[in-house]
Amino acid sequence: MGIHDGHRARLKSEFLARPASFPDHKVLELLLFYANPRADTNPMAHLLMEHFGSLSGVLDANPDDLRKLPGVGEHTIVLLKCAKEVSGRYLNARTGLDDIIHGSTSAVAMLRPYFFGAQRELVYAICMDGKKRVLGIRKVGEGSVNSVSILNRSVVEAALSLNAVHLILAHNHISGLALPSAEDRLTTQHLCEVLALVNVELLDHIIFADDDAVSMRDSGWMDP
């Protein structure tokens, strides 16, 4: 029996008893058990958290940046990248495309996985039929961490390819608040007019930032 076996058993039992309230550094320590089967992973967990600032920062970290830390090997890097990938795929799998959008709350829940761990600004469109049943979710734009250019053609093509009647647009702000900029408002108004020409109604434009999301429709930033 290894010298850390007792501690590992206690930590596993503690996690299973209250996973939702388990502290982030302990979640990371527990995860690192499987990359370092015999070592004390507590110091490594604290080192990673202090260096990258948070659990999400650790999971988002570039492999080259992880390699610069003492004691971080390929097993650890692969495990951390795999944990993030599995998390994203799990959230995507929980989001079914047979749902009907009843409002901004259901739209936010459906779109959130698409922005999980994003390090660049992304733009997605939910395309719906006349009953607001989801026909598909299409990526229609991608930009730098500071700005994103939404192409009218991409949005229209996504809507027409799925025979959509209604559409909800969404993009994320990498830094700052989930509040629409003046450019966001102008883009939204212009897209309303462009989509109307092909008989598609833009129902909403939702902005994500970290754990927050703002509906421009609900907030009064879109014309009735």
N, C-alpha and C positions, 0 to 999 in steps of 0.2 A: 504494500500500500504506500502511495506517495505521501509526502509530508503535507500536501495541500488537499488531499482527498476529502478530509473532514469538512474543510471550509467550502469546497466545491459542492458537496452534498447538501450542506445547509443553505448555500446560496440558491441552488436549484429548487429546493423545497420552498424557500421563501418566495421565489419568483412564481412558482406554480400556485401558491396560495393567494398572491395579490399582484398579478402581472400588470394591471393598469396603473397601479400606484408605485411600481418599482422605479427607483431613481435612474436617470439616464446613464450615469457612470457605472451603475451596477449592471444595467442591461448590456453595456459594452463589455464590461469585465466578463460577464457570463458568455457572451458571444465569442470572446477571444479564447475561452476554454478550448474551443474546437479547432483553433489554429495553433495553440500552444498546449498540448495535452498534459504536460508535466509542470510547467512554470507557473509562478504566481503572476496572474494577469492584472492584478489590481494596479500596480505601478504603471503598466502600459496603458490601461484605460484612462488613468488620470493624465498621463502625458499627452495622449491623443486629444482628450477633451480640452485641456489647457491650451494646446497648440492651435487647434482648429475652432475652438470657441463653443462648440455644441455638438450634440450627437448627429444632427443633420449635417453640420460642417464636416464631421469625420467621414460620414457616408458619401458626401459630395466631393471629398478631397481627391485631387488628381493623384494617380499612382506614383508619379515622379516625386510629388511633394511628400507622400507617405514614406517613400524609400529613404528620404533624407533623415528621418527620425531613427535614432539608435534602437536596434532590436526589432524593427519592423521588417519582416521578410515577405517573400512572395505568398506564403500560405495566408498570412494576415491580410495582405492586400486583396487577394482573390476572395477571401471570405467577406470582407467589407463590401467589395463591389457586388458580390453575389447577393448579400443581404439587401442592398438597395434595389437591385434588379428584381428580386423576388417580391419585395414590398410593392414596387410599382406594378408588377404583373398581377399581384393579388388584388390591388385596388381596381385595376382594369377589368379583371374577371368578375368582380362584384358589380360592375356597371353593365347592366343588360341593355341592349339596343331595342328591346320590345316595349320599353316604357313609354308612357305618355307624359309629356311635359305639362304639369299643372300650374307652373309658375316659376319664379326665380329660384325658390328653394330646391325644387327637384332638378332644375337646370344646373345649379351650382354643384349639387351632389354628383351629378353625372359627369360634369366637366373637370372637377377637381383632380381626379387621377391623371389627367393629361398634362397637368402642370406640376406633378409631383417631382420634386428634385430638379426642376428646370433651372439651368444656369444661363439661358438665353431667353429673350423675349419670343414668345410663340403666339400664334393666332389660330384658333379653331372655330369651326362652324358646326352647329347642330342643325341638320336638315330634317324637316318634319313634313308630314302630309297634312291634309285638310283637318284631320282630327287631332293634330299635334302629336301624332305617334312618330317616334324617332325612326328615320330611315337610314341614318348614318351620321358619323361624326368625322369631319374631314379637316386635316391640317391645311390651312390656306395661306400661311405666312410664317416667316422666321426672320429675326433680326439680331442685332448685337445686343449687348446688355443694356444699352442706353436708348435704343430706338428700334422701331419696327415699321416696315413699309407694307401696308395692306394693299394688295393689288385687287382692284375691282374685278378684273377678269377671273382671278382665282376663285373669288367668292361666288361670282355668277356661275362659273363652270361647275363648281361643287353643287350648287343648288339645282342646276339644270340636269346634271348627270344622274341625280337621284329623284328627279321629278318632284322636287320640293315645292310646297306651297308656303310654308313658314320657315324662318331661319333665325337662329340665335347666334350671335357672334361673341367670342370671348378672347381676351388676351391677358397677359400677365405683366406686372411691373416688377422687375428684379429688385429694385431698391425704391424706397419711398412707400407711399400709401396707395391703397386700392381706390383711388379717386381719379375720375377722368380729367385729363388735361384738356386745354382748349383745342389741341389737335385731335384728341380722341372724339370730342364732341362734333367737330367739323367733319371728320371721317365718317362718323355714325350717320349724320344727317345726309351726307352725300351718298352713302351706301343705301340708305332708305330709298332715295330717289332712283338710284341705278337699278336696284332690285325690283322696284315697282314697275319698271319698264318691261320686265319679264314676268310680271304677275307673281312675284314672291314678296311676302311681307317680312320685314325685319322686326321681330318681336322685342328683342332686347340686345343689349351689349353689356356683357359682364366682365368686370376687371378683377383679376386676382393679384394678391400681394401677400406672400407668406401664408398665414392661416386665414386671412381676411378675403372677402369677396364683396363687390358692390355692383348691384344692378342699376344701370343707368335708367331703365324704365321706372323701377320702383322709387328711385331717388329724384325723379322729375327732370332728368337731363335729356329726355327724348320727347319730341313733340307727340301729342296724342295721335 
